[in-house]
Amino acid sequence: MNFTYKKTSIEQAIALLVKNDIKVDDEEIAVILDLLYLISKNQKKRHYIPKEISNLRKSPIGKILRLF
């Protein structure tokens, strides 16, 4: 995987890890960054619920409808 739109450079990531006494080379950090970007890309997004449905769920009728 090659994420060309990365906001964090390899140098920034290495500097951050070295600051925490973790030694990695360019290839290792590239794999780590690809994994992190892949996880964030595939993370579930919040689904938009229209206001009418949202309000219906809060109403007494909506509570009754959820039982069925």
CHARMM-style PDB file with segment names, atoms N, HN, CA, C and O in Angstrom:
ATOM      1  N   MET     1       0.851  -1.173   0.000  1.00  0.00      PROA
ATOM      2  CA  MET     1       0.000   0.000   0.000  1.00  0.00      PROA
ATOM      3  C   MET     1       0.898   1.238   0.000  1.00  0.00      PROA
ATOM      4  O   MET     1       1.911   1.296   0.697  1.00  0.00      PROA
ATOM      5  N   ASN     2       0.511   2.184  -0.770  1.00  0.00      PROA
ATOM      6  HN  ASN     2      -0.313   2.137  -1.336  1.00  0.00      PROA
ATOM      7  CA  ASN     2       1.288   3.409  -0.818  1.00  0.00      PROA
ATOM      8  C   ASN     2       0.333   4.582  -0.684  1.00  0.00      PROA
ATOM      9  O   ASN     2      -0.362   4.946  -1.632  1.00  0.00      PROA
ATOM     10  N   PHE     3       0.310   5.160   0.488  1.00  0.00      PROA
ATOM     11  HN  PHE     3       0.875   4.864   1.258  1.00  0.00      PROA
ATOM     12  CA  PHE     3      -0.559   6.304   0.736  1.00  0.00      PROA
ATOM     13  C   PHE     3       0.224   7.563   0.406  1.00  0.00      PROA
ATOM     14  O   PHE     3       1.095   7.975   1.173  1.00  0.00      PROA
ATOM     15  N   THR     4      -0.080   8.172  -0.728  1.00  0.00      PROA
ATOM     16  HN  THR     4      -0.787   7.837  -1.351  1.00  0.00      PROA
ATOM     17  CA  THR     4       0.673   9.342  -1.170  1.00  0.00      PROA
ATOM     18  C   THR     4       0.205  10.621  -0.490  1.00  0.00      PROA
ATOM     19  O   THR     4       0.862  11.655  -0.615  1.00  0.00      PROA
ATOM     20  N   TYR     5      -0.905  10.574   0.219  1.00  0.00      PROA
ATOM     21  HN  TYR     5      -1.439   9.734   0.320  1.00  0.00      PROA
ATOM     22  CA  TYR     5      -1.462  11.766   0.838  1.00  0.00      PROA
ATOM     23  C   TYR     5      -1.154  11.832   2.336  1.00  0.00      PROA
ATOM     24  O   TYR     5      -1.864  12.506   3.082  1.00  0.00      PROA
ATOM     25  N   LYS     6      -0.131  11.157   2.768  1.00  0.00      PROA
ATOM     26  HN  LYS     6       0.446  10.610   2.161  1.00  0.00      PROA
ATOM     27  CA  LYS     6       0.202  11.115   4.193  1.00  0.00      PROA
ATOM     28  C   LYS     6       0.502  12.511   4.714  1.00  0.00      PROA
ATOM     29  O   LYS     6       1.144  13.323   4.050  1.00  0.00      PROA
ATOM     30  N   LYS     7       0.020  12.761   5.916  1.00  0.00      PROA
ATOM     31  HN  LYS     7      -0.503  12.101   6.456  1.00  0.00      PROA
ATOM     32  CA  LYS     7       0.300  14.040   6.553  1.00  0.00      PROA
ATOM     33  C   LYS     7       1.536  13.952   7.438  1.00  0.00      PROA
ATOM     34  O   LYS     7       2.134  14.974   7.773  1.00  0.00      PROA
ATOM     35  N   THR     8       1.923  12.738   7.818  1.00  0.00      PROA
ATOM     36  HN  THR     8       1.437  11.907   7.546  1.00  0.00      PROA
ATOM     37  CA  THR     8       3.091  12.536   8.664  1.00  0.00      PROA
ATOM     38  C   THR     8       4.209  11.948   7.814  1.00  0.00      PROA
ATOM     39  O   THR     8       4.036  10.908   7.179  1.00  0.00      PROA
ATOM     40  N   SER     9       5.351  12.617   7.807  1.00  0.00      PROA
ATOM     41  HN  SER     9       5.491  13.462   8.323  1.00  0.00      PROA
ATOM     42  CA  SER     9       6.469  12.118   7.009  1.00  0.00      PROA
ATOM     43  C   SER     9       7.205  11.021   7.779  1.00  0.00      PROA
ATOM     44  O   SER     9       7.043  10.865   8.990  1.00  0.00      PROA
ATOM     45  N   ILE    10       8.007  10.277   7.045  1.00  0.00      PROA
ATOM     46  HN  ILE    10       8.138  10.403   6.062  1.00  0.00      PROA
ATOM     47  CA  ILE    10       8.804   9.221   7.664  1.00  0.00      PROA
ATOM     48  C   ILE    10       9.771   9.827   8.675  1.00  0.00      PROA
ATOM     49  O   ILE    10       9.996   9.256   9.742  1.00  0.00      PROA
ATOM     50  N   GLU    11      10.337  10.971   8.346  1.00  0.00      PROA
ATOM     51  HN  GLU    11      10.155  11.436   7.479  1.00  0.00      PROA
ATOM     52  CA  GLU    11      11.282  11.628   9.252  1.00  0.00      PROA
ATOM     53  C   GLU    11      10.602  12.054  10.554  1.00  0.00      PROA
ATOM     54  O   GLU    11      11.175  11.909  11.634  1.00  0.00      PROA
ATOM     55  N   GLN    12       9.379  12.579  10.446  1.00  0.00      PROA
ATOM     56  HN  GLN    12       8.914  12.697   9.569  1.00  0.00      PROA
ATOM     57  CA  GLN    12       8.640  12.982  11.648  1.00  0.00      PROA
ATOM     58  C   GLN    12       8.328  11.776  12.524  1.00  0.00      PROA
ATOM     59  O   GLN    12       8.454  11.842  13.747  1.00  0.00      PROA
ATOM     60  N   ALA    13       7.923  10.681  11.901  1.00  0.00      PROA
ATOM     61  HN  ALA    13       7.821  10.628  10.907  1.00  0.00      PROA
ATOM     62  CA  ALA    13       7.587   9.477  12.656  1.00  0.00      PROA
ATOM     63  C   ALA    13       8.822   8.894  13.333  1.00  0.00      PROA
ATOM     64  O   ALA    13       8.755   8.478  14.489  1.00  0.00      PROA
ATOM     65  N   ILE    14       9.945   8.861  12.625  1.00  0.00      PROA
ATOM     66  HN  ILE    14       9.999   9.200  11.686  1.00  0.00      PROA
ATOM     67  CA  ILE    14      11.185   8.358  13.223  1.00  0.00      PROA
ATOM     68  C   ILE    14      11.594   9.233  14.396  1.00  0.00      PROA
ATOM     69  O   ILE    14      11.990   8.720  15.442  1.00  0.00      PROA
ATOM     70  N   ALA    15      11.503  10.549  14.236  1.00  0.00      PROA
ATOM     71  HN  ALA    15      11.181  10.966  13.386  1.00  0.00      PROA
ATOM     72  CA  ALA    15      11.866  11.467  15.320  1.00  0.00      PROA
ATOM     73  C   ALA    15      10.993  11.235  16.548  1.00  0.00      PROA
ATOM     74  O   ALA    15      11.484  11.264  17.677  1.00  0.00      PROA
ATOM     75  N   LEU    16       9.718  11.007  16.333  1.00  0.00      PROA
ATOM     76  HN  LEU    16       9.320  10.983  15.416  1.00  0.00      PROA
ATOM     77  CA  LEU    16       8.803  10.761  17.447  1.00  0.00      PROA
ATOM     78  C   LEU    16       9.146   9.460  18.166  1.00  0.00      PROA
ATOM     79  O   LEU    16       9.134   9.405  19.396  1.00  0.00      PROA
ATOM     80  N   LEU    17       9.449   8.415  17.401  1.00  0.00      PROA
ATOM     81  HN  LEU    17       9.459   8.460  16.402  1.00  0.00      PROA
ATOM     82  CA  LEU    17       9.790   7.136  18.021  1.00  0.00      PROA
ATOM     83  C   LEU    17      11.146   7.186  18.720  1.00  0.00      PROA
ATOM     84  O   LEU    17      11.303   6.611  19.798  1.00  0.00      PROA
ATOM     85  N   VAL    18      12.128   7.864  18.124  1.00  0.00      PROA
ATOM     86  HN  VAL    18      12.000   8.330  17.249  1.00  0.00      PROA
ATOM     87  CA  VAL    18      13.443   8.001  18.755  1.00  0.00      PROA
ATOM     88  C   VAL    18      13.322   8.767  20.068  1.00  0.00      PROA
ATOM     89  O   VAL    18      14.019   8.470  21.038  1.00  0.00      PROA
ATOM     90  N   LYS    19      12.446   9.740  20.087  1.00  0.00      PROA
ATOM     91  HN  LYS    19      11.879   9.981  19.299  1.00  0.00      PROA
ATOM     92  CA  LYS    19      12.205  10.522  21.305  1.00  0.00      PROA
ATOM     93  C   LYS    19      11.721   9.618  22.444  1.00  0.00      PROA
ATOM     94  O   LYS    19      11.953   9.907  23.618  1.00  0.00      PROA
ATOM     95  N   ASN    20      11.044   8.516  22.080  1.00  0.00      PROA
ATOM     96  HN  ASN    20      10.855   8.281  21.126  1.00  0.00      PROA
ATOM     97  CA  ASN    20      10.544   7.557  23.063  1.00  0.00      PROA
ATOM     98  C   ASN    20      11.422   6.302  23.137  1.00  0.00      PROA
ATOM     99  O   ASN    20      10.956   5.239  23.548  1.00  0.00      PROA
ATOM    100  N   ASP    21      12.689   6.429  22.739  1.00  0.00      PROA
ATOM    101  HN  ASP    21      13.068   7.292  22.405  1.00  0.00      PROA
ATOM    102  CA  ASP    21      13.685   5.351  22.792  1.00  0.00      PROA
ATOM    103  C   ASP    21      13.291   4.111  21.995  1.00  0.00      PROA
ATOM    104  O   ASP    21      13.551   2.987  22.423  1.00  0.00      PROA
ATOM    105  N   ILE    22      12.664   4.312  20.839  1.00  0.00      PROA
ATOM    106  HN  ILE    22      12.453   5.225  20.491  1.00  0.00      PROA
ATOM    107  CA  ILE    22      12.318   3.214  19.936  1.00  0.00      PROA
ATOM    108  C   ILE    22      13.090   3.443  18.647  1.00  0.00      PROA
ATOM    109  O   ILE    22      12.911   4.458  17.974  1.00  0.00      PROA
ATOM    110  N   LYS    23      13.953   2.486  18.310  1.00  0.00      PROA
ATOM    111  HN  LYS    23      14.098   1.662  18.857  1.00  0.00      PROA
ATOM    112  CA  LYS    23      14.793   2.633  17.130  1.00  0.00      PROA
ATOM    113  C   LYS    23      14.197   1.847  15.962  1.00  0.00      PROA
ATOM    114  O   LYS    23      13.961   0.644  16.073  1.00  0.00      PROA
ATOM    115  N   VAL    24      13.959   2.528  14.855  1.00  0.00      PROA
ATOM    116  HN  VAL    24      14.152   3.505  14.765  1.00  0.00      PROA
ATOM    117  CA  VAL    24      13.424   1.909  13.640  1.00  0.00      PROA
ATOM    118  C   VAL    24      14.140   2.501  12.433  1.00  0.00      PROA
ATOM    119  O   VAL    24      14.698   3.596  12.496  1.00  0.00      PROA
ATOM    120  N   ASP    25      14.114   1.754  11.336  1.00  0.00      PROA
ATOM    121  HN  ASP    25      13.661   0.864  11.284  1.00  0.00      PROA
ATOM    122  CA  ASP    25      14.686   2.297  10.104  1.00  0.00      PROA
ATOM    123  C   ASP    25      13.558   2.750   9.174  1.00  0.00      PROA
ATOM    124  O   ASP    25      12.380   2.637   9.512  1.00  0.00      PROA
ATOM    125  N   ASP    26      13.931   3.258   8.011  1.00  0.00      PROA
ATOM    126  HN  ASP    26      14.888   3.350   7.737  1.00  0.00      PROA
ATOM    127  CA  ASP    26      12.945   3.814   7.077  1.00  0.00      PROA
ATOM    128  C   ASP    26      11.920   2.779   6.614  1.00  0.00      PROA
ATOM    129  O   ASP    26      10.734   3.088   6.500  1.00  0.00      PROA
ATOM    130  N   GLU    27      12.370   1.560   6.349  1.00  0.00      PROA
ATOM    131  HN  GLU    27      13.333   1.309   6.442  1.00  0.00      PROA
ATOM    132  CA  GLU    27      11.450   0.520   5.874  1.00  0.00      PROA
ATOM    133  C   GLU    27      10.441   0.140   6.951  1.00  0.00      PROA
ATOM    134  O   GLU    27       9.255  -0.027   6.667  1.00  0.00      PROA
ATOM    135  N   GLU    28      10.916   0.006   8.188  1.00  0.00      PROA
ATOM    136  HN  GLU    28      11.880   0.142   8.418  1.00  0.00      PROA
ATOM    137  CA  GLU    28      10.013  -0.373   9.282  1.00  0.00      PROA
ATOM    138  C   GLU    28       8.970   0.705   9.542  1.00  0.00      PROA
ATOM    139  O   GLU    28       7.794   0.404   9.745  1.00  0.00      PROA
ATOM    140  N   ILE    29       9.401   1.953   9.537  1.00  0.00      PROA
ATOM    141  HN  ILE    29      10.357   2.198   9.373  1.00  0.00      PROA
ATOM    142  CA  ILE    29       8.453   3.035   9.817  1.00  0.00      PROA
ATOM    143  C   ILE    29       7.457   3.181   8.672  1.00  0.00      PROA
ATOM    144  O   ILE    29       6.310   3.562   8.903  1.00  0.00      PROA
ATOM    145  N   ALA    30       7.874   2.884   7.445  1.00  0.00      PROA
ATOM    146  HN  ALA    30       8.806   2.574   7.258  1.00  0.00      PROA
ATOM    147  CA  ALA    30       6.941   2.942   6.313  1.00  0.00      PROA
ATOM    148  C   ALA    30       5.837   1.906   6.488  1.00  0.00      PROA
ATOM    149  O   ALA    30       4.672   2.184   6.204  1.00  0.00      PROA
ATOM    150  N   VAL    31       6.198   0.709   6.955  1.00  0.00      PROA
ATOM    151  HN  VAL    31       7.145   0.483   7.186  1.00  0.00      PROA
ATOM    152  CA  VAL    31       5.201  -0.337   7.196  1.00  0.00      PROA
ATOM    153  C   VAL    31       4.265   0.082   8.327  1.00  0.00      PROA
ATOM    154  O   VAL    31       3.052  -0.105   8.234  1.00  0.00      PROA
ATOM    155  N   ILE    32       4.827   0.645   9.389  1.00  0.00      PROA
ATOM    156  HN  ILE    32       5.812   0.797   9.464  1.00  0.00      PROA
ATOM    157  CA  ILE    32       4.012   1.093  10.529  1.00  0.00      PROA
ATOM    158  C   ILE    32       3.034   2.180  10.089  1.00  0.00      PROA
ATOM    159  O   ILE    32       1.852   2.127  10.430  1.00  0.00      PROA
ATOM    160  N   LEU    33       3.518   3.162   9.336  1.00  0.00      PROA
ATOM    161  HN  LEU    33       4.478   3.205   9.058  1.00  0.00      PROA
ATOM    162  CA  LEU    33       2.646   4.246   8.876  1.00  0.00      PROA
ATOM    163  C   LEU    33       1.562   3.730   7.935  1.00  0.00      PROA
ATOM    164  O   LEU    33       0.411   4.159   8.020  1.00  0.00      PROA
ATOM    165  N   ASP    34       1.925   2.808   7.036  1.00  0.00      PROA
ATOM    166  HN  ASP    34       2.860   2.460   6.968  1.00  0.00      PROA
ATOM    167  CA  ASP    34       0.918   2.227   6.143  1.00  0.00      PROA
ATOM    168  C   ASP    34      -0.168   1.519   6.938  1.00  0.00      PROA
ATOM    169  O   ASP    34      -1.352   1.640   6.625  1.00  0.00      PROA
ATOM    170  N   LEU    35       0.235   0.781   7.964  1.00  0.00      PROA
ATOM    171  HN  LEU    35       1.197   0.682   8.218  1.00  0.00      PROA
ATOM    172  CA  LEU    35      -0.740   0.083   8.800  1.00  0.00      PROA
ATOM    173  C   LEU    35      -1.659   1.071   9.508  1.00  0.00      PROA
ATOM    174  O   LEU    35      -2.874   0.876   9.541  1.00  0.00      PROA
ATOM    175  N   LEU    36      -1.087   2.127  10.071  1.00  0.00      PROA
ATOM    176  HN  LEU    36      -0.100   2.285  10.044  1.00  0.00      PROA
ATOM    177  CA  LEU    36      -1.905   3.122  10.775  1.00  0.00      PROA
ATOM    178  C   LEU    36      -2.868   3.831   9.824  1.00  0.00      PROA
ATOM    179  O   LEU    36      -4.025   4.066  10.173  1.00  0.00      PROA
ATOM    180  N   TYR    37      -2.394   4.173   8.624  1.00  0.00      PROA
ATOM    181  HN  TYR    37      -1.454   3.982   8.340  1.00  0.00      PROA
ATOM    182  CA  TYR    37      -3.280   4.818   7.652  1.00  0.00      PROA
ATOM    183  C   TYR    37      -4.373   3.868   7.180  1.00  0.00      PROA
ATOM    184  O   TYR    37      -5.510   4.287   6.965  1.00  0.00      PROA
ATOM    185  N   LEU    38      -4.033   2.586   7.017  1.00  0.00      PROA
ATOM    186  HN  LEU    38      -3.109   2.246   7.192  1.00  0.00      PROA
ATOM    187  CA  LEU    38      -5.023   1.595   6.604  1.00  0.00      PROA
ATOM    188  C   LEU    38      -6.097   1.425   7.677  1.00  0.00      PROA
ATOM    189  O   LEU    38      -7.284   1.338   7.364  1.00  0.00      PROA
ATOM    190  N   ILE    39      -5.681   1.377   8.931  1.00  0.00      PROA
ATOM    191  HN  ILE    39      -4.716   1.448   9.185  1.00  0.00      PROA
ATOM    192  CA  ILE    39      -6.643   1.260  10.031  1.00  0.00      PROA
ATOM    193  C   ILE    39      -7.555   2.475  10.072  1.00  0.00      PROA
ATOM    194  O   ILE    39      -8.771   2.335  10.200  1.00  0.00      PROA
ATOM    195  N   SER    40      -6.981   3.660   9.965  1.00  0.00      PROA
ATOM    196  HN  SER    40      -5.993   3.774   9.860  1.00  0.00      PROA
ATOM    197  CA  SER    40      -7.811   4.867  10.040  1.00  0.00      PROA
ATOM    198  C   SER    40      -8.737   4.990   8.834  1.00  0.00      PROA
ATOM    199  O   SER    40      -9.842   5.519   8.953  1.00  0.00      PROA
ATOM    200  N   LYS    41      -8.299   4.509   7.681  1.00  0.00      PROA
ATOM    201  HN  LYS    41      -7.401   4.079   7.584  1.00  0.00      PROA
ATOM    202  CA  LYS    41      -9.130   4.574   6.476  1.00  0.00      PROA
ATOM    203  C   LYS    41     -10.334   3.646   6.596  1.00  0.00      PROA
ATOM    204  O   LYS    41     -11.427   3.979   6.139  1.00  0.00      PROA
ATOM    205  N   ASN    42     -10.134   2.490   7.206  1.00  0.00      PROA
ATOM    206  HN  ASN    42      -9.246   2.220   7.577  1.00  0.00      PROA
ATOM    207  CA  ASN    42     -11.193   1.489   7.293  1.00  0.00      PROA
ATOM    208  C   ASN    42     -12.038   1.598   8.553  1.00  0.00      PROA
ATOM    209  O   ASN    42     -12.972   0.821   8.751  1.00  0.00      PROA
ATOM    210  N   GLN    43     -11.714   2.553   9.395  1.00  0.00      PROA
ATOM    211  HN  GLN    43     -10.955   3.185   9.234  1.00  0.00      PROA
ATOM    212  CA  GLN    43     -12.498   2.730  10.613  1.00  0.00      PROA
ATOM    213  C   GLN    43     -13.912   3.167  10.235  1.00  0.00      PROA
ATOM    214  O   GLN    43     -14.101   3.977   9.328  1.00  0.00      PROA
ATOM    215  N   LYS    44     -14.892   2.625  10.935  1.00  0.00      PROA
ATOM    216  HN  LYS    44     -14.739   1.967  11.672  1.00  0.00      PROA
ATOM    217  CA  LYS    44     -16.284   2.949  10.620  1.00  0.00      PROA
ATOM    218  C   LYS    44     -16.544   4.437  10.855  1.00  0.00      PROA
ATOM    219  O   LYS    44     -16.095   5.022  11.840  1.00  0.00      PROA
ATOM    220  N   LYS    45     -17.259   5.004   9.947  1.00  0.00      PROA
ATOM    221  HN  LYS    45     -17.624   4.528   9.147  1.00  0.00      PROA
ATOM    222  CA  LYS    45     -17.652   6.406  10.056  1.00  0.00      PROA
ATOM    223  C   LYS    45     -19.000   6.491  10.747  1.00  0.00      PROA
ATOM    224  O   LYS    45     -19.773   5.533  10.735  1.00  0.00      PROA
ATOM    225  N   ARG    46     -19.281   7.631  11.346  1.00  0.00      PROA
ATOM    226  HN  ARG    46     -18.654   8.409  11.356  1.00  0.00      PROA
ATOM    227  CA  ARG    46     -20.596   7.838  11.942  1.00  0.00      PROA
ATOM    228  C   ARG    46     -21.623   7.956  10.831  1.00  0.00      PROA
ATOM    229  O   ARG    46     -21.398   8.625   9.823  1.00  0.00      PROA
ATOM    230  N   HSD    47     -22.727   7.309  11.030  1.00  0.00      PROA
ATOM    231  HN  HSD    47     -22.909   6.765  11.850  1.00  0.00      PROA
ATOM    232  CA  HSD    47     -23.792   7.385  10.043  1.00  0.00      PROA
ATOM    233  C   HSD    47     -24.718   8.542  10.390  1.00  0.00      PROA
ATOM    234  O   HSD    47     -25.060   8.755  11.553  1.00  0.00      PROA
ATOM    235  N   TYR    48     -25.111   9.275   9.377  1.00  0.00      PROA
ATOM    236  HN  TYR    48     -24.833   9.102   8.432  1.00  0.00      PROA
ATOM    237  CA  TYR    48     -26.014  10.396   9.563  1.00  0.00      PROA
ATOM    238  C   TYR    48     -27.430   9.872   9.725  1.00  0.00      PROA
ATOM    239  O   TYR    48     -27.909   9.093   8.901  1.00  0.00      PROA
ATOM    240  N   ILE    49     -28.097  10.300  10.787  1.00  0.00      PROA
ATOM    241  HN  ILE    49     -27.708  10.932  11.457  1.00  0.00      PROA
ATOM    242  CA  ILE    49     -29.494   9.944  11.018  1.00  0.00      PROA
ATOM    243  C   ILE    49     -30.320  11.208  10.816  1.00  0.00      PROA
ATOM    244  O   ILE    49     -30.121  12.195  11.525  1.00  0.00      PROA
ATOM    245  N   PRO    50     -31.249  11.192   9.854  1.00  0.00      PROA
ATOM    246  CA  PRO    50     -32.082  12.376   9.627  1.00  0.00      PROA
ATOM    247  C   PRO    50     -32.818  12.786  10.904  1.00  0.00      PROA
ATOM    248  O   PRO    50     -33.166  11.946  11.734  1.00  0.00      PROA
ATOM    249  N   LYS    51     -33.044  14.081  11.042  1.00  0.00      PROA
ATOM    250  HN  LYS    51     -32.761  14.764  10.368  1.00  0.00      PROA
ATOM    251  CA  LYS    51     -33.647  14.627  12.250  1.00  0.00      PROA
ATOM    252  C   LYS    51     -35.019  14.016  12.531  1.00  0.00      PROA
ATOM    253  O   LYS    51     -35.367  13.767  13.685  1.00  0.00      PROA
ATOM    254  N   GLU    52     -35.797  13.776  11.473  1.00  0.00      PROA
ATOM    255  HN  GLU    52     -35.514  13.979  10.536  1.00  0.00      PROA
ATOM    256  CA  GLU    52     -37.139  13.227  11.675  1.00  0.00      PROA
ATOM    257  C   GLU    52     -37.073  11.844  12.324  1.00  0.00      PROA
ATOM    258  O   GLU    52     -37.843  11.540  13.236  1.00  0.00      PROA
ATOM    259  N   ILE    53     -36.160  11.023  11.851  1.00  0.00      PROA
ATOM    260  HN  ILE    53     -35.535  11.270  11.111  1.00  0.00      PROA
ATOM    261  CA  ILE    53     -36.029   9.677  12.407  1.00  0.00      PROA
ATOM    262  C   ILE    53     -35.462   9.748  13.817  1.00  0.00      PROA
ATOM    263  O   ILE    53     -35.896   9.017  14.707  1.00  0.00      PROA
ATOM    264  N   SER    54     -34.494  10.627  14.015  1.00  0.00      PROA
ATOM    265  HN  SER    54     -34.141  11.221  13.292  1.00  0.00      PROA
ATOM    266  CA  SER    54     -33.897  10.780  15.336  1.00  0.00      PROA
ATOM    267  C   SER    54     -34.946  11.205  16.355  1.00  0.00      PROA
ATOM    268  O   SER    54     -35.000  10.664  17.460  1.00  0.00      PROA
ATOM    269  N   ASN    55     -35.780  12.174  15.984  1.00  0.00      PROA
ATOM    270  HN  ASN    55     -35.736  12.614  15.087  1.00  0.00      PROA
ATOM    271  CA  ASN    55     -36.828  12.633  16.897  1.00  0.00      PROA
ATOM    272  C   ASN    55     -37.887  11.562  17.117  1.00  0.00      PROA
ATOM    273  O   ASN    55     -38.436  11.445  18.213  1.00  0.00      PROA
ATOM    274  N   LEU    56     -38.175  10.778  16.079  1.00  0.00      PROA
ATOM    275  HN  LEU    56     -37.729  10.873  15.190  1.00  0.00      PROA
ATOM    276  CA  LEU    56     -39.160   9.708  16.216  1.00  0.00      PROA
ATOM    277  C   LEU    56     -38.685   8.668  17.226  1.00  0.00      PROA
ATOM    278  O   LEU    56     -39.481   8.147  18.007  1.00  0.00      PROA
ATOM    279  N   ARG    57     -37.397   8.370  17.209  1.00  0.00      PROA
ATOM    280  HN  ARG    57     -36.751   8.793  16.574  1.00  0.00      PROA
ATOM    281  CA  ARG    57     -36.859   7.385  18.146  1.00  0.00      PROA
ATOM    282  C   ARG    57     -37.009   7.844  19.594  1.00  0.00      PROA
ATOM    283  O   ARG    57     -37.153   7.018  20.494  1.00  0.00      PROA
ATOM    284  N   LYS    58     -36.976   9.144  19.819  1.00  0.00      PROA
ATOM    285  HN  LYS    58     -36.858   9.815  19.087  1.00  0.00      PROA
ATOM    286  CA  LYS    58     -37.083   9.678  21.178  1.00  0.00      PROA
ATOM    287  C   LYS    58     -38.525   9.769  21.656  1.00  0.00      PROA
ATOM    288  O   LYS    58     -38.774   9.856  22.858  1.00  0.00      PROA
ATOM    289  N   SER    59     -39.471   9.750  20.733  1.00  0.00      PROA
ATOM    290  HN  SER    59     -39.269   9.680  19.756  1.00  0.00      PROA
ATOM    291  CA  SER    59     -40.879   9.919  21.096  1.00  0.00      PROA
ATOM    292  C   SER    59     -41.439   8.628  21.695  1.00  0.00      PROA
ATOM    293  O   SER    59     -40.867   7.555  21.502  1.00  0.00      PROA
ATOM    294  N   PRO    60     -42.554   8.730  22.419  1.00  0.00      PROA
ATOM    295  CA  PRO    60     -43.178   7.524  22.983  1.00  0.00      PROA
ATOM    296  C   PRO    60     -43.563   6.506  21.908  1.00  0.00      PROA
ATOM    297  O   PRO    60     -43.444   5.301  22.130  1.00  0.00      PROA
ATOM    298  N   ILE    61     -44.024   6.980  20.745  1.00  0.00      PROA
ATOM    299  HN  ILE    61     -44.121   7.959  20.565  1.00  0.00      PROA
ATOM    300  CA  ILE    61     -44.394   6.062  19.665  1.00  0.00      PROA
ATOM    301  C   ILE    61     -43.147   5.341  19.142  1.00  0.00      PROA
ATOM    302  O   ILE    61     -43.192   4.148  18.844  1.00  0.00      PROA
ATOM    303  N   GLY    62     -42.052   6.066  19.035  1.00  0.00      PROA
ATOM    304  HN  GLY    62     -42.016   7.036  19.276  1.00  0.00      PROA
ATOM    305  CA  GLY    62     -40.801   5.456  18.587  1.00  0.00      PROA
ATOM    306  C   GLY    62     -40.329   4.373  19.536  1.00  0.00      PROA
ATOM    307  O   GLY    62     -39.803   3.349  19.100  1.00  0.00      PROA
ATOM    308  N   LYS    63     -40.514   4.589  20.834  1.00  0.00      PROA
ATOM    309  HN  LYS    63     -40.941   5.421  21.188  1.00  0.00      PROA
ATOM    310  CA  LYS    63     -40.130   3.574  21.815  1.00  0.00      PROA
ATOM    311  C   LYS    63     -40.991   2.331  21.663  1.00  0.00      PROA
ATOM    312  O   LYS    63     -40.506   1.211  21.823  1.00  0.00      PROA
ATOM    313  N   ILE    64     -42.253   2.524  21.357  1.00  0.00      PROA
ATOM    314  HN  ILE    64     -42.647   3.434  21.228  1.00  0.00      PROA
ATOM    315  CA  ILE    64     -43.148   1.381  21.152  1.00  0.00      PROA
ATOM    316  C   ILE    64     -42.769   0.647  19.868  1.00  0.00      PROA
ATOM    317  O   ILE    64     -42.752  -0.584  19.838  1.00  0.00      PROA
ATOM    318  N   LEU    65     -42.462   1.400  18.802  1.00  0.00      PROA
ATOM    319  HN  LEU    65     -42.475   2.400  18.826  1.00  0.00      PROA
ATOM    320  CA  LEU    65     -42.113   0.779  17.524  1.00  0.00      PROA
ATOM    321  C   LEU    65     -40.828  -0.042  17.624  1.00  0.00      PROA
ATOM    322  O   LEU    65     -40.674  -1.037  16.916  1.00  0.00      PROA
ATOM    323  N   ARG    66     -39.914   0.362  18.490  1.00  0.00      PROA
ATOM    324  HN  ARG    66     -40.039   1.170  19.065  1.00  0.00      PROA
ATOM    325  CA  ARG    66     -38.669  -0.390  18.641  1.00  0.00      PROA
ATOM    326  C   ARG    66     -38.904  -1.767  19.243  1.00  0.00      PROA
ATOM    327  O   ARG    66     -38.065  -2.656  19.093  1.00  0.00      PROA
ATOM    328  N   LEU    67     -40.015  -1.954  19.912  1.00  0.00      PROA
ATOM    329  HN  LEU    67     -40.695  -1.232  20.034  1.00  0.00      PROA
ATOM    330  CA  LEU    67     -40.310  -3.253  20.511  1.00  0.00      PROA
ATOM    331  C   LEU    67     -40.636  -4.301  19.458  1.00  0.00      PROA
ATOM    332  O   LEU    67     -40.528  -5.498  19.726  1.00  0.00      PROA
ATOM    333  N   PHE    68     -41.034  -3.871  18.258  1.00  0.00      PROA
ATOM    334  HN  PHE    68     -41.121  -2.899  18.039  1.00  0.00      PROA
ATOM    335  CA  PHE    68     -41.449  -4.819  17.219  1.00  0.00      PROA
ATOM    336  C   PHE    68     -40.387  -5.036  16.197  1.00  0.00      PROA
ATOM    337  OT1 PHE    68     -40.583  -5.806  15.257  1.00  0.00      PROA
TER     338      PHE     68
END
